[in-house]
Amino acid sequence: MRILFEEKEVISGEEVEKALAFSAEQVLRNLPEFTDKFQKAYSEDGFYQPIENNYWTTGFWTGEIWLSYEYMKEKNAKDAEGLRKAGDIQVESFLNRIDNKIEVDHHDMGFLYSPSCVAAYKLTGNEKGKEAAIKAADQLITRYHPVGEFIQAWGPMDAPENYRLIIDCLLNLPLLYWASEETGDNKYRDIAEKHIHTAIKNVIREDYSTWHTFFFDMQTGEPDHGATCQGYRDGSAWARGQAWGVYGCALAYKYTGRKEYITIFKNVAQYFLEHLPKDMVPFWDLEFTDGDDQPRDSSSASIAACGMLEMIKYMDEEEGTIYKKYARQMLKSLYDNYAVKDSGKSNGLVLHSTYSNHSPYNTCNHYGVDECNSWGDYFYMEALTRLHKDWNLYW
Ligand code: GLY
């Protein structure tokens, strides 16, 4: 593999500490408004508005509360207790959500329930968190198609236009491994394994760029075609899709132990790195680079950094050092030029992300462009936490 960005500076331990401290304090400042409510998926002019627990992204905010709780607890700060109470209130909301089936008919159960309820259970033994997360895993496996051997992302299960998986789903699957571990029932893990195999076989192209979504034939289950949804065009690599691929392959290896996923991880990561602009924070689609008048997606850099920091656990030291350096370089760039430093200007953590950008070749609406978003903030904190200590992951 070609080594890139050799001269680029890495984030120091002191900067990691400062960034984490600011992030946890920013989360604390937000608690009065966002304990009974959740952050909207993206900020508007730098500020998140409160929403009910009814969107696919709400688990990220709760995840930030738990990461802040971990940090404050380690410092023996009295604020840890307030964070724990807020996290517990949010877990109750997630239990209510799954019990009453509020906006849960889609595949994002992992994004919702891993950083919120699995985290609560792992960190504090919260039994409601465990109950909610197992119910969410039960919900997730209802979206499995045995013919195509994949979990369908969105929409009713009986329509050919919905018969597809999306690369993002790789992050929803750790919930299933966790559910098998907790219940002793392998049905969750078996489905996750089948989906991982189908996804990795089809969404990764020959050059290791990735499809955002991939369709199958409803009758035979045979692969049909790839298509973008949030990327610039069908054949391009949506930056966040590629980043979900980086982290997704690392998690796929963690949970399956299949050696071939290490090689795939390296190639997917290499494609991501080769298509970064000079400051290592991608534009919203990897088609674009320095000089293009296009918005960035800073969340992709944090997601890819988390994937690299996970994968180095399974590499020899020499190889691991390479990916750790990339992660530290991306974090340095995010910290210096993208992270919020003044809570009067934003109630988020990282600016310049893109949720959904319209292009002449996609069907997306324009929202959350060049703003903070909830997962961008969460994965920035996760990456910092991974650099700060040996982190027991929520995924
Ligand atoms: N999983 C949807 C997104 O990354 O925007």
Residues whose N, C-alpha, C, O or C-beta is under 5 A from the ligand:
A	BS01	LIG	D168 R240 Y355
